[in-house]
Amino acid sequence: MKLAALDVGTNTVLMLVVETAPDGQLRKLADLSRITRLGRGVDSTGHLDQQAAAATLAAIGEFVDRARALGVDKILTAGTAALRDAADGADFLARVKARTGVDLEIISGETEAQLSWLASVRGLRLDPAAKLLIVDIGGGSTELIRAQPGGAIDAVSLPLGSVRLTERLVHADPPHASEAAELRLAIDDELGRLRWNYLPDTMVGIAGTVTTVGAIALELTAYDSTRVHGSRLSRAAVLQVLGRLGSVTLEERKKIPCLEPGRADVIFAGTAILERIMAHFQIDEVIVSDQGVRWGLVWRELDQSSLRGQHDQSGAD
């Protein structure tokens, strides 16, 4: 069976295409990514930017066409923070349907967090009963998942995103020290409201902010998922990257290897979110995963297909 998973985020459109092997392993056929900044201005206007929406629609159309050319049996979808927050999100879904025939589903922050947990546990082969904290820093929101011994999982979506906070608080180039301080305070305030009395044994970070920081810390000249996925990133290394990003101009950041130019203006805020989460939960090291929501969609579908197959078999018996 071939599956495609489409993840339409605040900053990036992602599509994964995989084929299941008889032994249950997954073979990656395509892993597509394009920064379209769908969430540009949503925090201040409540509506999608039309230019960003057009670029996102074009990327979705191209990716869906590619998936169909690869012969996928099913296209799984998830739209996240920007589409949850925008008043005209439903209109955009109708445009996606008209262009591709695909029903793009807007998922809740809690569902997004559950998918992130599933992707992390399967992708890193973690003990699902371990005391985990999984962090998914997006453009419009950050999902936190705590998984405690015994399998209890709590998930929350916070309005902390790299695009959202950059638009709100970071305007100088490079950022002023006062802006960096305001950024830290805003993140700390939101984390303080969470009131989680939780000190995890292991923290996992997923999505583009964390993988980018990881690649920069590793001093890669070109992004290499085999080196980034599963790597360990210390808080000291995160602080070092944060200092570097905050000391140079946007044009200089765009020249940093492994930092996509389309992410260069928001990576400072995203890195600050990562660092403050590590400080809040007293974590000295984060495991980096480049398998996020799109992988969670695939694993969830395979689990549900297996359950359906068992149900059909028991009915036949």
PyMOL commands that set and color helices and strands:
alter all, ss='L'
color gray80, all
select helices_A, chain A and resi 42-45+50-69+81-85+89-100+109-123+162-169+177-194+208-217+225-228+235-246+250-253+261-263+267-280+293-316
alter helices_A, ss='H'
color red, helices_A
select strands_A, chain A and resi 2-8+12-20+26-35+74-79+132-137+142-147+153-158+202-206+232-234+285-289
alter strands_A, ss='S'
color yellow, strands_A
deselect
rebuild
show_as cartoon
